[in-house]
Amino acid sequence: MDKKWVWLPRASLEYQEGAFAFVKESALRLGQPSDLLCPCIDCRNLCHQPTDTVPTDTVVDHLIIKGMDQKYKRKQSWFEHGDVKADKPSDIGSEEYEAYDLFRTAFFD
């Protein structure tokens, strides 16, 4: 999924076209659902918005008016919208586990 558009100014034509293409591609990948998780700053992928509104889509409007949530913008994979997760070994969080083990050993053992 093309993610370059999210870093452009929201008023630019390229951003608006990117937002429309994102919603259209997401709907296709997810089997044309009647609603879609909205990744805008306010909804933050917690709220479903209808995808069958005409002439514009609510999710597209939210992305253009409010912008995309910064955390979602930086994600490597937008799997909530049909993007394929990257197959890579994940050692994310190993530092947290090590810190927790040190804390537990120091205070509870």
N, C-alpha and C positions, 0 to 999 in steps of 0.2 A: 504494500500500500504506500503510495506517495505521501510523504510527510513534510515536504519542503514548504508547502503553502502555509503551514501553521505559524511560521516565523515571519511571514510578510505582514505589512500593515493591513488591518481588517478592512480599511476603506478601498484597498486596491482590488482591481478586477481579478487578478490572479488568485487572491485569497478567496474571493467570493466563488470563483469557479472551482477552486480546490475544495471548499466546504461543500458545494453542491455535489462534486464528484465523489467525495468521501461518503456522504450520506447515501448516494445512489449505489456505490460499490458495496457499502456495508449492508444495505438492504438486499442486494443480490446475493452476497455471500451468506447471509443469514436466512435466505429463503423467503424474501419479501414479507417480513412481519408487519402487522398493523401498527406497531409502535416500536421505538428504538430507544436505547439508553442514550441520554443526551450528555455529551462530554463538555458542556459549557461551564463557565466559572460558577454559576449558581446551581446547576443540576448535579454536576460532578459525578456523572454516571450512576446516580442514585434514583433518578426520575426517568420514567419512560415518557416519550413524547410521540404523538401520532405521526406516521409517515405518509398518510394518505390525504393530507391536506393539499388543496390546489389554490393558487398557482405556485405557492412556495411551501417549503417544508418548515415545520416548527423548529426542528433541530438546526437546519441551515440558518434560519433567522436568529436563533440563540447564538450560534457560532459567530455570525457576522456582527450582531449587536453587542454581545457580552464577551466574546472571545472564548478560547478553549482553556479548560483547567490546566494550570501549569504542570502539575504532576503527570497528568495524562499525556500532555504534549511531549514530555520528556521520555515516556515509556518506550522501550525498544519495540514492543509488540502491542498492537491495539486489538488483542484477542476478543475483547468485549464486542468488537465490531467486525468480527470475521477474519481478522488478521491471523496468520499462522504464527504460533509461538516458535521462537528460535530454539533449535535443539543444541543446547550447550550445557556442559556440566555446571551445576550451580553450587558454588561454595559460599553463596551470599549468606551472611548471618553467622558464619563460623566464628567471627570475632566476638559476636554477642554471646554465643554459647560458651566460649572460652572465658569471657569476662564473668558470666553467670557462675561458671564452675569455680573460678577463683574466689568470687564473693561468697559462695556457699561454703567452700572449704575454710575460708578465713573466719566466718562468723557462726557457722552452724555445725561444723564437724569437730 
